[in-house]
Amino acid sequence: MLSIVNILGALTAALCAVLLLRGYFRTGRRLLLWSGLCFVGLGVSNVLLFVDLLLVPQASLYTWRLAVAAVSLLLLLYGLIFESD
């Protein structure tokens, strides 16, 4: 059950990233770019969670997961601060 939830979380983040980036390429609104990049990173973080807990439980990817998520949120924060109208 845990693996299904992790996979669905990663797929949801990836779908959000695709939709946001597609909207950016259509409209050129830079906030969509930063939001899309944030969701790409959150999707990668969810994939790392799946790999960490289920594929290689003997190794810890905790630091990598948190670093990817932090960089993703910093991208979104940058976009919210510097790209507002």
C-alpha positions in Angstrom: 0.0 0.0 0.0 2.9 2.4 0.8 4.4 1.9 -2.6 1.1 2.7 -4.3 0.8 6.0 -2.4 4.4 7.0 -3.2 4.0 6.2 -6.9 0.7 8.2 -7.0 2.3 11.1 -5.3 5.2 11.1 -7.8 2.8 10.8 -10.7 0.6 13.7 -9.4 3.6 16.0 -9.0 4.8 15.1 -12.4 1.4 15.7 -14.0 1.2 19.1 -12.2 4.7 20.0 -13.5 3.7 19.0 -17.1 0.5 21.1 -17.0 2.3 24.1 -15.4 5.1 24.0 -17.9 2.8 23.6 -20.8 0.9 26.7 -19.6 4.2 28.5 -19.4 5.1 27.6 -23.0 1.7 28.8 -24.2 1.5 32.1 -22.3 5.0 33.0 -21.4 4.1 33.8 -17.8 7.2 33.4 -15.7 5.4 32.4 -12.5 4.2 29.3 -14.3 7.8 28.4 -15.1 8.9 28.7 -11.5 5.8 26.7 -10.3 6.5 24.0 -12.9 10.1 23.7 -11.9 9.1 23.4 -8.3 6.8 20.5 -9.1 9.5 18.9 -11.2 11.7 18.9 -8.1 8.8 17.7 -5.8 8.3 14.8 -8.3 12.0 13.9 -8.1 11.8 14.1 -4.3 8.8 11.7 -4.4 10.7 9.3 -6.6 13.7 9.5 -4.3 11.3 8.6 -1.4 10.1 5.5 -3.3 13.7 4.5 -4.0 14.8 5.1 -0.5 12.0 3.2 1.3 11.3 0.4 -1.1 14.2 -0.3 -3.5 17.3 0.4 -1.3 16.2 0.4 2.3 19.7 -0.3 3.5 20.9 3.1 2.2 19.5 6.4 3.4 18.6 9.0 0.9 17.0 11.3 3.5 19.4 14.2 3.0 19.1 14.0 -0.8 15.3 14.0 -0.6 15.2 17.0 1.7 17.8 18.9 -0.4 15.8 18.4 -3.6 12.5 19.4 -1.9 14.2 22.5 -0.4 15.7 23.6 -3.7 12.3 23.1 -5.3 10.5 25.2 -2.8 13.2 27.9 -3.0 12.6 28.0 -6.8 8.9 28.6 -6.1 9.7 31.2 -3.4 12.0 33.0 -5.8 9.2 33.1 -8.5 6.7 34.3 -6.0 8.9 37.2 -4.8 10.6 38.4 -8.0 8.2 37.5 -10.7 5.0 39.0 -9.2 3.3 41.7 -11.3 
